[in-house]
Amino acid sequence: MGKPNVLFVLTIDTEEEWRWDEEFPQHNCSVQNVKKLPAFQTFCESLGIRPTYFVDYAVANDEQGSAILREFVNRKKAEVGAHLHPWCNPPYFGKTTEAESHVINLPEEQVVQKLDELHRVINEKIGVTPRSFRSGRWGMKGKTLELLVSRGITVDSSVYPFYENEFFHCKGAPVTPYYPSFENALVPGEQQNIMELPVTAGFNVADFSKADRIHSRLSKPPFSTLRAVGLLWHTKILKKIYLSPELSDTKSMIELSDTCLDKQHNVIHMYLHSSSLIDGVTGLLNVDNAYELICSRISRFLAHLETKANVSYCTISEAAARLKAKEGSVTTQLSQGQHCE
């Protein structure tokens, strides 16, 4: 049997930097990390990657940040999508709480106003009308999906598989691309105006659903006090893995992608934050030379992936378009009585 065909997507939440355990910044946000973007884009191009930058208001409204991203899209080497951080995206409605930092928890009228302002600044400063979207701090609901469609968004990437906290969850959502319901964004629906393309996530065992049930149970009292999840991770019995060079080392990402390929996933979707390209500003990746580490993990991961699959590199909107076209081709073949290869 030959190698499977797979689409590789890299998305970057392109945003301000701040310590994530501190208050959410509203005005005068620092975006020093954008200075790393030209070098990172060159690195991506050297590997054939066509990155998607999900850009928030702080970066889009910054002269240097917007100029850098405008150059990428003018050369047609990257895509710019929209990334809504409620705390630093006008109009403002008071101090942002932990719950309100998740777009999914905002009143819809606030989301409308903030999204329109974000689209305005991206269009004016970068020269792009976004076709892709990711909510700040993850999470999606059907009503917001309808809003995104009305604003020309065709692909969303706000569902974070297997994740839950006290403010929202993505439990039970598909881990591969799907058309979400406007009634419940975590399940497939009938509409085909917007595709959900989640990041690649899973476990080091084949049965993701069973593994997630075990992991979720052990993450809660009384097992959480025994640090059962950490024990299972260190003994490699059960590891939850996200395909991100900020969160996972190369070996873990390879474990995950190999399992996904065995499960015949047709998209491998990696993500990271632009703020992780500089050292020690968020608390997420506390290492020296973070930029070099991230690039090393990506290049070594892709070297392995290319031994296992025929890899096509595309932006997130390109991936969604290819998947939709393939579905249309299969439907046509079936309606004509043809067999799919």
Stockholm file with secondary structure:
# STOCKHOLM 1.0

chainA/1-341         MGKPNVLFVLTIDTEEEWRWDEEFPQHNCSVQNVKKLPAFQTFCESLGIRPTYFVDYAVANDEQGSAILREFVNRKKAEVGAHLHPWCNPPYFGKTTEAESHVINLPEEQVVQKLDELHRVINEKIGVTPRSFRSGRWGMKGKTLELLVSRGITVDSSVYPFYENEFFHCKGAPVTPYYPSFENALVPGEQQNIMELPVTAGFNVADFSKADRIHSRLSKPPFSTLRAVGLLWHTKILKKIYLSPELSDTKSMIELSDTCLDKQHNVIHMYLHSSSLIDGVTGLLNVDNAYELICSRISRFLAHLETKANVSYCTISEAAARLKAKEGSVTTQLSQGQHCE
#=GR chainA/1-341 SS CCCCEEEEEEEEEECCCCCTTSCCCCSSCCCGGGGGHHHHHHHHHHHTCCCEEEECHHHHTSHHHHHHHHHHHHTTSCEEEEEECGGGSSSCCSCCCTGGGSGGGSCHHHHHHHHHHHHHHHHHHHCCCCCEEEETTSCCCHHHHHHHHHTTCCEECCCCTTCBCSSCBCTTCCSSCBCBCSSCTTSBCSCCSSEECCCCEEESSSCHHHHHHHHHHHTSTTGGGGTHHHHHHHTTSSCEEESCTTTSCHHHHHHHHHHHHHTTCSEEEEEEEGGGGSTTSSSSSCCSSHHHHHHHHHHHHHHHHHHHSEEEECCHHHHHHHHHHHHHHHHHHHHTTCCCC
#=GC SS_cons         CCCCEEEEEEEEEECCCCCTTSCCCCSSCCCGGGGGHHHHHHHHHHHTCCCEEEECHHHHTSHHHHHHHHHHHHTTSCEEEEEECGGGSSSCCSCCCTGGGSGGGSCHHHHHHHHHHHHHHHHHHHCCCCCEEEETTSCCCHHHHHHHHHTTCCEECCCCTTCBCSSCBCTTCCSSCBCBCSSCTTSBCSCCSSEECCCCEEESSSCHHHHHHHHHHHTSTTGGGGTHHHHHHHTTSSCEEESCTTTSCHHHHHHHHHHHHHTTCSEEEEEEEGGGGSTTSSSSSCCSSHHHHHHHHHHHHHHHHHHHSEEEECCHHHHHHHHHHHHHHHHHHHHTTCCCC
//
